[in-house]
Amino acid sequence: QLQASGGGLVQPGGSLRLSCAASGFTLAYYAIGWFRQVPGKEREGVSCMSSGDGSTYYADSVKGRFTISRDNAKNTVYLQMNSLKPEDTAVYYCAVCRQEYYGYEYDHWGQGTQVTVSS
């Protein structure tokens, strides 16, 4: 099970760091990423980090502002979010991710964390 935390209310231009903790399995063996969901809208894949060489993927909407990282010793993956915009408001989930020919898929997510960007 994966559980995201670290969300909250932040002003535009602010920063947040989300954490993803795993129970029952070792994150280091999997590609782990983040997606976000806004009610009434399609789920949007945000980022994915491979388990091997640590290669990363970012959606164009967050590229240059968000950074994914992992601390295998703590069995945790992070998403550092800077220069936040109101359109980043969503529930963020961490999940096992994989690359398909059409994009990225996310599976095995747990509880998400709400991020609200507003003045």
Order of alpha helices (4+ residues) and beta strands (2+ residues): beta-beta-beta-beta-beta-beta-beta-beta-beta-beta-beta
